[in-house]
């Protein structure tokens, strides 16, 4: 099967070379060199070039979080679409309420193309080029080529896995772009077996080579095992999901943090993290300040006598909020610490004036549908509970722009994978799910079923970008039920009833995103659009 990135593929190749040049040693920066000295031959045929090419994959992977289009919507589109969130305003609100991102054409489809379809295909294409070049190398250090292949295979697998979970009708390739095949056209999508088979094979190869430990921010054996277990769940291969997750838990150097307050603390360089995307201010290639945290925070500073204090996570837009359903799950156990200013903040307090130290109670939510509050809109905007998982330590309270690392994979999810895999196999998954609950000081469960798994994943992983994929993996019945029953806040935010209500806007075929028409046009005439679009 051949790739079809046409002009985009050529641009991708040039971009990879450009980033490799940018990230190579600057020791001879002032020494004049011929412009042709650093080229594709350097990138793919030298050890330094190959290592630099691999490092560039991390930069390209971060681009989705680092792009400012529509207030960094690339980082937040998928998290906004779940049964756990209320999306109040902005273009993110349009996406989260299924008013945008539901058509192959238009501006919203270009967002899906640039931030997802083309983004991940470009990473997969770059990774394939590295893999094939390293495998063909005959005079390079074997340890260098093996490491390069392993990391590149992880990124190719992750890219195809993300595409598959979003769009379903995708194609995969292990062939590099060449002048001879660059304009070949893909006529049909790959089969499910081909897609998941390549992803699994790539991850198995990566697991065999990668070490348990590595530089912070680099993928390790644990990262690959975790993703392999996630892929196995999509395959319905519960034995592999069990073996990979339990191996990671029992054999690796990772451990759950002692308290929930430590999980998202500082730069998150700790034993629970499996993969963290790094942002470093004032460093070449370090990433930019962004609005990711601002979209999760609220405008508490608009309340009288309430300053913009960094303990609240900096200034917010009140766009992507935990909804009543998620907050209700957390409230089921009064001892659960995940809503105790660790994962979520529930209350805000006056910082000056006559009521200093007291809770701000000017704005009230609707608790009685027959007698609605007349300040519920201000409540959602200013003092609604908010997610703290993306807040920057020591944040600047005077600006929306912050810069902080982003947790992608962590061991708590591995425990929940092990719990579900054991349950699906008719074995005891309680020790794994209860390890997560006990860390949060919640009472242990006495029994385990699919709903218990779904609820605990909500409490532990809510708003980390995993939820929509979990619902889809569990099947259309689960996805449709959860979305039509819990998405948004329904009558408790009546301003969104009607065309702004995600519960009523949800359609069965939204289980797959539409393939952007601009990308479909590059494929064969008979390449299928996803059903319903």
N, C-alpha and C positions, 0 to 999 in steps of 0.2 A: 504494500500500500504506500502510495506516495503522498508527500505533503503538498499543500496548495496555497502557500502563502504569497505567491506572486510577488508583487512589488514589496509587500510588507515583509516578506522573508528576506529580501535583499537588504531592506532597511534594518531588520533585526540583526543580520550578520554584521553590518557596519556599526550598529550601536554596540554590539558586544565587543568589537575590536576597540571602539572609542572608549568604552568604560574600562577595558583592560589597560589601555594606554594611560587613562587618567589615574588608575589605581596602582600602577606600577611605581617603582622606586623613584623618588624625586631627588636622589643624591646628586645626579648629574643634570639637574634642571637647567642650569645656566650654560651647559655645554652644547654648542650648536651641533645638531645631528641631521643627517639626510631625512627628509619627510617619509621616505619609503622604508626606513630601517625597521620600524615597528609596524608589522602588518599581520595578516592572518597566519603567515608562516611562524611568526614569533608566538602568537597566541596558542597555536595548536601543536607546535613542534618543538617547544622548549619547556623545561620544567617550570621555570618562572612564569612563562606565558600561560601554561595550563593551570597553574595554581591561581593566577590572577583571574583567569576566565571563570573558574569556579567561584571565587569571591564575588565576581560581578553578578552571579545568580542571586546572591543574597540581596544585592542592591535592587535588582529588577523585581524580586519578590516583594520588597518593601514598597515599591512604587504605588501599589494599590492603596496603601495607607497614607502615602505621602503626597498624593495628588489632591489639589484643592478644589477640583471641580464640584460645584454645588455644595460647598462646605464639607468637603471630604466624604462625599456620598459613597465613593467606592469602598470605603471601610465600613459603611453602616447600612448599605442596602439590604443585605441578607439578615443582619440582626434586627432590622426594623420589621421584618416580615415573620412574625411568630405569634403564638398565642400568649406570650408573656409580656408584650409591650403595648404601650399607648404612645402613638406618634402624633404630637400635637400640631406641628406647623412646618413650614418650609418645604423645599423640594423633597426632603426626606419624608415629610408627612405624606406627600403625594405618592411616593413609592410604597410606604408602609401601609397606606390605606387602599392600595390597588387601584389608584386613579392614574398612575403612570407605571411604566415598566411592564405593561401588559399588551404591548403591540410591537410587531416587528419593525415598524416605521417610526420616524419622528425623533425628536431630541432625546427622549428617554431611552430609545433603542440604541442611540449612539453611546450613551453612558454604559449600557450593558455590554456593548461591543468593546469600547475602549478599556473599561475597568475590569472586564471579566473575559469575554470570548477571546479577543485579541491579546489581552494581557497574558492569559495563561497559555495560549498557543505559542506566543513568542518565547515564554520561558521554556516550554517543552521543546521548541525548535532549537533554542540555544543549548539546552541540556543534551539533546541528541547530538548536536555537533561536537560537543566536548566528549561525550561517550565514544562516538565513533573515531574521533581523532586519537583519543587516548588508547583505545583498543588496537588501533593500527600502528601505534608508535613502536619502534623496535630498538631505539637507542636511548630511551629515557628510563630513569629510575623506576623500578616496578612498584615501589611503595607509593611514589608520587602518582603514577597513573592509576593504581588501584584506588587510592583515596579520591582522586578526581572523578573516576567513574562512579564510585559509591555515592558521593554527594550529588553528582549530576543525576543519577538514577532516582535518588530521593526526590529531587525537585521535579523531574519529569513525571514521576508517579503522583506526587501531590497535585501537580497542575492538571493532569488528566482526571484525577479523582474529583477535584473541585468542579471542573467542567462537566463531568458526568453527573454529579449530584445536582447541578443547576439546570443543565440543558438536555440531558439524557441522550439525545440524538447527536452524538459526536463521532469523530473519527480519530484514530490514533495511528502513529507512525514511528518507526525506528530508523527511517532513512534520512540522511542529511540532505539539505538543499544544495543542489549543484546547478551550473548553467544548463545542463541537459534536462533536468526535471523541474526547474523552477516554475514552468508554466503548465505543468501537467494539472489536470483538473480532477478533483475527488468526486466520484460519481455517486457514492452511497456511504452512509455511516457505517462504522464498525459494529459488529455484533456485541451484545453484552458480554459474551464470553471472551471476545478479543480484547475488549476494553479492560475488564477486571483481571483478565489473565496477564496482560502486559503490566498493569499496575502492581499486581501481586508479585510477579517475577522480578520487577525492578526493586521492590522493597525487600524481597528475600535476598537478592544479591547485595543490597546495601547493608542489610543486617549482618551478613557473613563477613563484611570487611570493616565496617565502622567500629570504633572503640566505644566503650561505655562512657568514657570521659573525653572532654574536648574543650576548646576555648568557648567561653560564654557566647551564645548566639549562633554557634555552629551546630549543625545536626549531628547526632550521635546514634549509637546503636539503640538507645532508649527511644529517641525520636522516631526512628524507623520502625521499631517494634510496636510503638503506640499506634502509628498510622496503619501498620499492617493489621493490627487487631480491629481497627475501625473499618478497614476495607473488608475484612472477613465477615463482619456483621452484615455488610451489604450483600455479600455473597451467600449469606445464610450458613456460613461455615463456622458453626459455633465451637467446634473443637479447636480450630486455629485461633479464633478470638480468645478462647480460654487459655490456650498454651502460650500465646504471645503476651497477653496481659499479665498472666501469672508469672511468667519468666521475668518480665520487666519489674514487677513488684518484688519478687523474691530474690532475683539474682543481681539486679542492677544496684547502683549506688544511690538511687533516689529514695526519698521518703516524704510522707506528708509533713507539712509544717505543723508545729505543735498547736498553733491557734489559727483561726481564720484571719485574724488581724495581720498575720505575717505573710499571707499568700501574695498580696499585691503591694507589699511594702517596698519602698526604695526602687532599685533597678530590677528586682525580682531574680537576682542571681543567687538562687538557693536550691535546695535539694528536690523541691517539688517540681520546678520548672523542667519541661522537656524541650521547649522551643520558644524563645522570646525574640521578637523583632526589636532591634535596638535603634534608638534615636539618640544622637549625641550632638548637642548644640555647639556651634562654633568649631566644627571639625569638618575637614574635607570629606564629602560623602556621608556626613553624619545625619542627614535628614533635616526636615524643616519643622518649625512650630506648626501646630495644626489645631483644628476645631473638634477633634474626636471627643475629647473630654467635655468640651463646651456643649456639645449636642446632648450629652447625658446629664448635665447639671441643670439646676433651676435658677431662676432670677430672684433668689431670696433677698438679695441686696436692694431690691425695690421696696421692700417693707420698711416702714419708718424705723429709725434707730437700729438698722442692721447693716453693718459694714461688710465689705467684700473680703471676708477672712479666708485665708488659705486652708483652714481646717475643713471648710466646706467644699474643697476641691476646685476653687477658682470660679470665675464667672461662668454662667451657663445660659443656654438658649431655651431650656425646657422643651426640647424636641423629642427625645427618645427616653421614655420613662417606664419604670416597672409598673405594670397595671395591677388592678385589684386582684386578679387571679393569682399572679406571682406573689404579691404581698400577703394574700390569704394563705398560700402554701407555707410561707415563712412563719406566719403567725400561729400556725397549728401547734407549735411547741414554743411555749413562752421562754424557754431557756436557749433557744436556737440563737447563736451569736452572729449569724450571717446577715441579720438586719440590725446589728448593733454597731453601726459606724465602721464596719469592716468591708462587706460587699455593698451594703446599701445604707444610706442615711435616711432616717425617718422623721427627724425633728430639727427645727432651727430655732435659734435663741437670739434675743435682743443683745446687742453688743455695746449699747450705750443708752443714755436716757433713763427715765424713771423706772423702766421695767427691765433693766439690765439683768441678764442671767435667766430671765423667764422665757418660756416657750412662746414663739410668735403664733398667736391664735386669731389673728384678724380675719383670716380667710378659712372658710369651712367647706369640706367636700359635701357632696350629696350623700346622705345616709338614709333618708326617707324619700322614696320616689314620689310619694304623694305630697310632700312638702319640701321641694328642692331648695337648696341654699342659693342665695342670690350672689354669692361670692365664689362659686365653685370654679369659675374660669381663672380668677386670680389665684386660687389655691393651686390649681394645676401648674400655673405659670411660675409661682413664687415660692411655695412651701410644700410642694408635693415631694414624697420620698424620691430619692435619686440614686443612681448607680455610681459607686465610687471606684470601680475597678480600673478606670482609665485616668484617675486623678494623679496629678504630679505632686510628689513630695516637695513642700516648700514652694507651691505654685504662686504665681504673681496674681493677686486678687484684683488687679486693676485691668486685666486684659483677658479676652476670650482665648488668645493664642497660648497654648502650652506645648511642651515637648516632653514625652515620656515613652518608655518602652511599652510594647504591647504583648501580652501573654497570648500565645497561640495554642499550645498544648501543655497540659500539666497532669501530674500523677493522679489527682483526684478523679479525673475522667477515666484513667486506666482502671482504677478501683471499681468504678461504676460499670465499665465494660466487662470486667471479670465477674461482677455480680450478675449482670444480665446473661452472659454466656453460660454460667453455671446454672442459672434458673432455666434457660432454654433447653439445657441438657438434662434437666430433672435432678440437678445436683444442688448443693447448698451454696447459695450466693450471699447469704446473710452476713458472714464475716466481713465481706468486702464493702457492702453498702453501709454496714454499721460502723466500719472504721471511719468513713467520711462523716457520718452523723455524729459519732462520738467526738470527733475533732471539733465539731460545731456545737458541742455540749447538748445535742438533741438526744432524746431517748432512743434506744435501739429499737429497730423493727422486730416483730415476732414472726412475720410471714412476708413473702415476696411474690409479687406478680408484676405484669407489664405496667399497670398503672402506678405501682410503687416506684418502679424504675423511672418512669416518666416524671413523676413528681419530684423525686430526689435529684434527677438531672436538672430540673427547673431550679430548685433551690441552690444547688451548688454551681451550676454552669450558666445560669440565666444571664442573658445579654452579652455572652462571650462569642456569639456567632455560630453556635453549634445547634441551636434549638430547631430551626426550620429543617435542617438536614435530618435530625433525629426523627421528627414527625414524618417526613417523607419516607425514611427507611422503614418505619413501622407500618407503612401502607396508607393507601388513599382513605380508608375508613377512619383511621386514627387522625390523619391530617385534616380531613374535612370536618370531623367532629370537633376537634380542638379549635380550629380556626373559626368556625361558625358559632361556637359557644363562648369563646374566651377572648378572641383578638380584640384589641382596643379596650374600651371601658363601657361600651354600650350605653344604656340609659343613664349611667352615672356621669356621663359627659354628653348631655343631650345636644350640644352644639354640633356634634359630629354625626348625629343620626341622619339617615338618608344617604346622600351621595358621598359623605365622608366616613361612613361606617364600614370598617374592614370586614365585619361579620357578614354584612349583606352584600358587599362587593365581591367577596370570595367566590370563585368559580372552580369547579372540579379540575379543569384543565390547567389551572395555575400551579399544579403539582410540578410542572416543568416551566421554566422561563422560555419566552419566545427566542428563537435564533434570530439575531439582528439581520434585517433584510440586506444590509450592505455586505454582510459576510456570507449570507446565503447566495447572493449574486455571484460570488467568487467560486461557488461550488457547482457541481454538475446540474444540468437542467432538471433532473429528476430527484435531486437530493431533497428529502422531505423536511418541511417545516414541522414543528411539534404540533400535535393535534389540538384543535380549538383556536388556533391563531390564523 
